[in-house]
Amino acid sequence: MSHFWKPVRKGAVATVFLGAMSAQAVALETVVIDLVNEPSSLDPHVQWNPDSYAVYRNIFDNLLTRDDDGEIIPQVATAWEYLSDTEIAFTIRTDITFHDGTPLTAEDVAFSVERITDPDFGSPQLGQFNQITAAEVTGDDTVVLTTARPYPALLAQLVKLSIVPAEHVQEVGDDAFNAAPLGSGPYVFDAWQRGVQVTLTRNDDYWGDAGPFERAEFRAVPDAATRVANLQSGASNLIVTIDPDMAMQLDMAAGVSPRSALTERVGFLRLNGAREELEDLRMRQAIAHAIDKELIVEGLLAGFDRPVDQMLSPAHFGWIDGIEGLPYDPDTARALIEEIGEDAQRPMVFATAPVFDQRIVQALQQMLSEVGLNVSIELSDMSSYLSRVQSDPEDAPHMNFGRWSCACQDADGVLHPLLHSSSSWSTLNDPEFDAPLEAARETLDEDERLDAYRAVHERVIAEVPLVPLYQAAILYGVDDRLEWTPTPNESMFLNRMGWSD
């Protein structure tokens, strides 16, 4: 082999070196995060889904928040005090400004509460806040919230209440506010290139811990393999929603690594009993018996996740040790389907979205097909998926895959929206579900609440409106230079990240 050497002037060497250093410096000024989809909303009072939340939570401050250990801590509210079982007074910070320079006031807090609890506004989060009946400004820095009855999950739910600027929202309207959100958080909305990315810039006047990055880009990258390739090439610094095989691939690659946390999110299959094809309880029971949860967890998820028989994780208040669901028993499933006869062969639609692991969806479809059911997968973007599953029960899909987290660690934030008749997420209209769900909301006595949730778990097993599958572990791919630890509540706070030295 011949080597050809060419003299290079010292000045040229310096130029090349400085150029490389400059490019690295520019790269470190920006963090690039690959999501699965673009946000379906940047208005924090509208959708609650991972792609939306990851972005807008950095634009807004919330009334309360959680630290990385999951403890509820102050944010916009510095302190709170129960005045009675149904009244709680919050002291509001007086040194916060929105990104346009206007002060955040107690009036903005009250407006934010009233907005998200207004039935006419139609927030999908309404069921988590509708116990609040009044938000009253009682002083320059005090807001008193009143609930219809004792509401033990109130603080846990208020962790998710973002504070929006009342005057600005009323002036520009809901649609314009969603298109260009104005908050008070550590990052400022800069641009939303539809279908491509959302760009945020650092709020240098932020009252709290400053963000380490001058700029953050949240990109929509539906294909997981493309997300992995982006990370390995240096085109991104953090990617979400990878599978165990991809995690292993990253573990063997230079400069990147997988990171994971066992979350409070539960994977489940919702069954829409309002559709004629699933109205027969035996059909829903057959589906539950057809599903091998252990195979899903061990065969597809590499054991990171854990099977569950109730629609909660052990991290939630309301988890009951010893609850056992319908067992995996394909022979019983086939016998029930044979008993039903021809009606069991009618086609059913199984809705899903790219944010979910499609291997699991396909495995579920195969399990149902193997016991004799006719199920076809309907894959749509996240926005369309959410619209479908939140439509009238008669029009909603026969079944859909989901992974639910309330980021509240309380059963109320999971079971009420999924099972109560008042919720847009529920396909049920069943007083036998509503009564214990309401009872659990109306007492501060923990033993009474646990008794109520036991009744809910037992009725889920008896009626099978959904099949809990597993407590989800979340897997990320991360640039090794990025200092960040995943948390069970799946938050992605930019100002809790940083570059290593």
N, C-alpha and C positions, 0 to 999 in steps of 0.2 A: 504494500500500500504506500502511495506517495502522499507526503504532507506538503502543502503549499503555505508558506508563511508570508504574510504581507505586513510590512512595518505600519504601525499606526501611531499617529502623533499623540502626545500626552493630552493635548487639549481635546482631541476627539474622544479619547478614553474617558476623560472627565465628563464630557458632554453626554456620552452614552450612560455612564453611571448615574449622573444627576437626573437624566431623563427617566431611568428606571425607578429611582427613588421618588421622583415626582409622581409617576404613575401610581406607585404604591400608596403614596400619601393621599392622592385623589381617591383611590379605592377605599381607603380607610375612613374617608369622610362620609361615605355612603354605605348603608347596610341594605342588602337586597334580600328580600324574603319571598320565596315562591310558595304561594297558596295553591289550592286546587282550583278554586273559582274566584272570579272577582266578587266583591261584596254585593249582596242583593240589596243592601241599604247601607247608607252611612248616617242615617238618622238613628240615634241609639234607642229611640222609643218605638222603633218599628221592628225589624227582624232580629231574632236572637239565634245566630248560627255562627260557626267558627270563623268563616271567611270574613263576615261582616264585623264580628266582635274583635278580631285580631287587629283590625284597622281602626275602627272608631273608638276603641277603648283608649288609644293613645292620643286622640283628639280631645277627649272629654275627661273631666274629673267627675267622680261619683260621690254621692253623699257619704258613703262609707266605702272601705275597700278591705282586702285581705292581704296580709303579709305573705311571704313565701312559705311560711309554716301553716298557713290556712287560718290564722287568727284574724278576727274582725278588728280593724283599726280605723282611726279617724282619717278622713280626707277633706271633703268640703265641710263636714261637721267635725268640730274639735271635741265635742262632748255631748252626752245625751243622758236624760234622766226621766224615769217613769213618774208621771204625775198621778196616774191611776192605772188600773189594768188595761185601760183602753186609750190612754193619752201618754204621749212621750214627747218631751221637749228637746230640740236639737239646737246647740249653739253653733252658729255659722262663722267660718273664718271671714275676716274683713280685709284681707290683703290679697285676694284673688281677683285677677282681671281676665276677661275674655280676650280672644286674640285680636279684637278690634280696639282694645284699650279700655272698654267700659267695665266698670266694677261688677263682679258677681255679688248679688245681694240675696237677702232672705226672700225677697219677692221672686227671684229666679228659681229658688228651691221650691217654693210653694207652687209656682206655675208648672214646673217640671212634674211634680206629683199630680197635679190636677190634669195635666195633658195626658199622661200615660194611663190615668184611671178613668178618662172620659170614654164611655162606650162608643160615642160617635166618632172618636179618633180611630178606633178599631185596632189598637195595638195587639199583636199576637201575645204580648207579655201581660195583657190585662189580668189574666187569671192569677198572676203572681202578686198583683198589687191591689186587687179589687176589694180587699178587706179595709182599705183606707177610705174613710168617708169624708175626711176634711183635712186640709192643710192650711193652717192659719198663721200669718205673720203676727207675732205678739210683741216684737221689739225689733230694734235695728239689726240684731244679730240672732234672733230666735224664731224658730218655726216649731209649732206644735202640730203633730199628726194625731188624728183621732181614728181609731178603728171601730168597726161595727161591733166587735166583741173582742175579748182577749185574743191576740194573734201572736203565738209564740215564735213564728218564723219571720217576724217583721224585720229584725235587724239583718238576718241572713238574706232576705230578699232585697233590702235596701242597698246591699253591696253592689247590686246591678243597676241602681238608679243613677243615670247620668244627668248632670245638671246642664240645661240648655238656656240660652239667653232669651228671656221672655219677649222683650221688646223687638228684638231682631226676628225671631220666629214669626211673631204676629205681623211684622212689616213685610217680610218677603214671602211668607206662606210655606206650607209643608213641603211642596215639591222642590222649590228653589233651595230650601234649607237642606234637603237630602242631597241635592246636586252639589252644594258647596257648604258643608257643615262648618259652623263656627262654635268652637268650644273654648275651654280654658286649660286644656291639658298640656303635657310637655311637648307635644308636636302639633304643628299647624297644617291644616289642609292646604295643599298646593294645587293639585290637578288630579282629575280622574279621566284617564284615557280608556273609554269604555271597551271592555273585553280584553284589555291589555294590562293596565296597572293603575294603582293609586299612588301618588307621590305626596309625602309629608316632609315638612322642614322643621328644624328644631325651634322651639319657642325659647328664645334667649332671655325672656323676661319671666320665665316660669317661677312660681312661688316655691315649688318643692325641689326635689332632686332633678337636676338638669339632665337632659338626654345626652349621651356621649357622641351621637352621630349628627352631623349637620343635615343629613338627608336620609330618608327611608323610602324605599320603593317596595311596594307590595304587588307582586305580579301574579296574574292568573295563568297557571300552568296545569291544565287538567291531566296530562299524562305523567304518571309517576316516574317512568323511566327517563323522561325528559327532565324532570326535576332533579333526579339523581345525577344525570349527565351535566346539568347546569352547575350543580354543587362541585362536582369533581373538576370541572374546567375552570372554576373560579368565577363563573358568571353570577352565582348567587352565594349567599353566606349562611342561609338557614332555609331548610325546606321542611314541609309538613307532610304527614300522612304517607309514610313509607311502610312497606311490608317487611316481615322478618328476613326474607331473602335479600332485599335491598339493604337492610341494616347490616347483614353479614358482608355484603359487597363493600359497603363504606368502611366497615371495621378493618378491612384488609387494604384500604387505599391510603395513600399518603396525604396528610394535610386536612383530612376530614374524618368525621366519626359519627356513629349513631348515638343518640341520647334518648332516654325513655323515662316514663313515669307511669305507675299504675294510677288511673284516674278515678274520679267519681262518676264517669260516664258509663252507661250501660247500653250494650247492643241489644236490640230487640226486633221482633217481627210483629208489626201491628196487623190485626185481623179485623176487617170492617164488617161486623155483623149486621150493619144496616143494608148491605148488599144481599140480594136474594140468594146468591150462590153460597154465602157463608152464614145465612140466618140459622141454619140447623146447627145446634150445639155439637152434634157428632162430627161435623166437618171440622170445626175448630179443634176439637179434641184429637181428631185424626192427624191434623197438622202438627200439633204439639208432640204427639207420640212419634211422628216421623223424623223429628230433628235430633241429631246426635251432637249435642253441645261439646262433649269431650273431643270428638273428632275435629270439630271446628277449631277448638282452642289448641289442641296438640298438633293436629295435622296441618293447619293453615297458619296459625298464629304463633307457632314455635313455643307455646307454653308461656308467653309473656302475659297473656290475659288469664282470667279465671272464670269458669262457668258459674252462673247464678240461677237460682230458681225464684227469685223475687225481683221486682223492677226497681231495685236499689243496689248500692254497693255497701260493703261494711263501713265505709266512711260516713254514711248518712245516718242521722238520727231517724229512727223508724225501721232500721234493719232488725229483723227478728231471727235469732239463731234457731236453726232446726226446721225452718220452713222447707218443705220439699214439693216440687212441682210434679207435673205428669212426667213419668219416666220415658226415656227413649225405648220404644217398643213398636217396631215397624209392623209386626204381625197384628197387633191390636189395631194399628192404623188401617191396615188393609181390610180387616174384618169390619170396621166401622164404615169404610167406604163401600164395601160390598153390601152392607146392610142398607145404606142410603140408596144405592142403585144408580140409575142413569143420571140422576141430578148431580151426582158427584163428578161427572165427566164434563160438566160445563166449563168453558174457558174462563180463566181468571187472570187478572193483570197484577203483576208484582212490580211496584214502582221503586226506583232507586235513582241515585245521582252520582256523578263521578267522585265526589268527596268521600264516598264510602268504598270499602274494599270490595271490589266486584268479584273476587274469588269467593268471598263468603256468600254473596248474593247468588252466584252460580251454584255453589254447593247446596244452598237451601233449596233452590229450584230443583236440583237433581234429586235431593232427598224426597221432595214432594212428588216428583215424577215417578220415583221408584215405588211409591205406594199406590200409584194409579191416578194422581191428580194432573189436571191440564193447566199448567201455569206458564205464562210467558212474561219475560222481563221487559219492563218499559224504562229505558234510561233517558233522562232529560237533565238539562242544566239545573243547578241548585235552585234558582229562582222559580223555574217552572215546576220543579218537584215540590217546593214549599207551597206554591199556589194549589197544586193538585191535592196534597195531603191535608190542606186546611180548607178545602172546599166543603160544601154540604155533604154529609155522610152518604147520601144517595148517589152522589156524583164522584166521590173520592175513590181511589183505587181499592181493589179487593184487599190488597195487602201492601205493605211497604216496609222496607228496612230502615231502621234509624239507630242513632246512637245518642242518647239523651243525657245532657248534663244541665243542672240548674246553677252550678257554681255556688250553691248555697249550703250544701251538705245537710239538707233537711228534706225529709220525705215529701213535705208539702210542695216543694218546687219541682218534683218529678211526678208524683201520683195525681195531684190535683189537675195540672194541665193535660195529662194524658188520659184521665179517666172521668173527670167531672163533666156533667152534661153542659155546663156553661162555657166550656173551653173550645176554642176553634181547633185545637189539636185532637179533640176527642170525637169519636163516632158513636158514643154511648148516650143513652137517655134512660138511666137506670137509678131509681131512688136507693137501691141497695148498695150502690157505689157512692152516691152523693152523700148519704147520711153519715157514714163513718168519716169520709173525707172532710165534711163540714165539722163534725164533732172534734176531730183532731186539730182543727183550726181555732176552735172556740174555747180552749182551755190551756192554761199555763202549767197544768199538772202533767208531768212527763209520763207517769204510769197510765193515766187516762189516754194520753196520745198514743202510747205504744199499743194499748188494747185496741184502739180504733184502727191503727195501721195493720195490726194482725188480722182484723176482720177484712180489710181491703185485700191483703195478700191472699187470704183464703178464698175470697170471691174471685180474684183473678184466676186462681187455679180451677175454680168450679166453672167459670163462665168463659174463660180463655179469650178475652178481648185482645190479648197480646201474649207473646211468648218471650219472656226474658231469656237472653242467651248467655251473655258474659259481661263481666266487669272489664272494661277496655283499658289496655295499656296503650299509651300514645307513643309513637316512634317518630323521631325527627332525624334529619341529617344536618350536621352543623360544621361549619368552618372551624378548625381547631383554634384559630385565633380569637373566636368569639366566646367571651365569658358569659355563660347563661345556663341556668339549671331549670329544666322543665318542672312544673308543679302539677299536683293532682287536679287543680281547677283549670288547667290549660291556658292560663293567661299568658300573654306575650307582651309584657311591658317593656317598651324600648328603653326607658330610663332605669331599668334594672339589669340592663345588658352592658357590655363594654368590650373593648379590644384588650387582649392580653399584652403585656409589655414585651 
